[in-house]
Amino acid sequence: MKKAHQVLLKSQLFGGLPEEHIEEIRKISVDKHFNKGEIIFFDGDEGVGFYLVVEGSVNVYKLSPEGKEQILHIVKEGETIGAVPVFSGKSFPANARAISKSHLLFFPREKFMHLLINKPSLTMNILALLSMRLREFTIQVENLSLKEIPGRLAAYLLYLSQEQGGKDLIKLNLSKVQLANLLGTGPESLSRALGNMKSRKLVEEEGANIRLINSDALKKLAENGRHAR
């Protein structure tokens, strides 16, 4: 079984669908390959289709008038990019760039909408995805507007742990600069917050990974939004 077919079977959007539906979906998809740093689409481009990550990872971001990047989402294997504008008939509201060498499946809007009309179970999966994305952005807005840097970092580390199966040893999958950008801060502020966590024995760094030592304290930090004074 090819990698693309395996990812479709387990993907966020299509996971759980019957095999015959997966085969129909695969038939209308187009394989796209991007090198690290290559742009997939720009903010304002027409939403002529959406993408699913087969291998690699993608950074979805906005640019401020001053040219500063604000990462909105890191999209990984099995997740989709650009689904919302495709269904609304509007342009892409952000930029997307490959973080690493990536293999994506592209789904043309017209062909996918035709398929969707005849597959009610697929429609329900789409609604579930869009609801989850709305919740993710709501949480991100709350983190960036209400919590200080330590709280944002703690919340993100706990989110990664949950996403990676509840493990204590988590893989970041992005650089410290990208992580700082995702949390709406600078590398220096991120380093101070992480250093404080390490000195308080909340986490340990193990190469490119971070081990959560005291999850209960991290949860309190995530909820309060700042270190105890």
Secondary structure, DSSP 4 states (H G I P E B T S, - for coil): --HHHHHHHH-TTTTT--HHHHHHHHHH-EEEEE-TT-EEE-TT-B--EEEEEEES-EEEEEE-TT--EEEEEEE-TT-EESHHHHHHT-B-SSEEEESSSEEEEEEEHHHHHHHHHT-HHHHHHHHHHHHHHHHHHHHHHHHHHHS-HHHHHHHHHHHHHHHTTS-SEEE--S-HHHHHHHTTS-HHHHHHHHHHHHHTTSEEEETTEEEES-HHHHHHHHHH-S---
